[in-house]
């Protein structure tokens, strides 16, 4: 039987509505947390979760 675990929110640490299996692969997945109402982009490979940090928009100077 494959190992399963709940996917935890990287912001608040609470359970989300998703479960991960050890063969799950996600790339640029928009994870929404129902508790803190935050959406975070994540990558998942072999039960390892990494958060994608996007740079903030820069204002253009003329």
C-alpha positions in Angstrom: 0.0 0.0 0.0 1.3 3.4 -0.9 1.9 6.0 1.8 -0.5 8.9 2.0 -0.5 12.1 4.0 -2.5 15.3 4.1 -1.1 18.3 2.3 -0.5 21.0 4.9 -0.7 24.8 4.2 2.8 26.3 4.0 1.4 29.6 5.5 -0.6 28.5 8.5 0.2 24.8 8.8 -3.4 23.5 8.8 -4.7 20.6 6.7 -6.0 21.5 3.2 -8.5 19.4 1.3 -5.9 17.4 -0.6 -4.0 14.2 0.2 -0.7 13.3 -1.3 0.6 9.8 -2.2 4.3 9.0 -2.6 3.9 8.9 -6.4 2.2 12.3 -6.6 3.9 14.9 -8.8 2.6 18.5 -8.9 4.2 21.4 -10.7 3.1 25.1 -10.3 0.0 23.9 -8.4 -2.1 26.7 -6.9 -2.8 25.4 -3.4 -5.7 27.1 -1.6 -6.1 27.0 2.2 -9.7 27.2 3.4 -8.5 28.3 6.9 -6.3 31.3 6.1 -7.8 31.9 2.6 -4.3 32.1 1.0 -3.3 30.7 -2.3 0.3 29.5 -2.7 2.1 28.0 -5.7 3.8 24.8 -4.9 5.8 21.9 -6.4 5.6 18.4 -5.0 7.9 15.4 -5.9 8.3 12.3 -3.8 6.3 13.8 -0.8 8.7 16.9 -0.8 6.8 20.2 -1.0 8.6 23.3 -2.2 6.9 26.8 -2.3 7.4 28.9 -5.4 8.2 32.4 -4.6 7.3 34.8 -7.4 8.9 38.2 -7.4 6.6 41.2 -6.7 5.6 43.4 -9.6 8.0 46.2 -10.2 6.9 49.7 -11.2 8.4 50.9 -14.5 10.3 54.2 -14.4 10.3 56.5 -17.4 
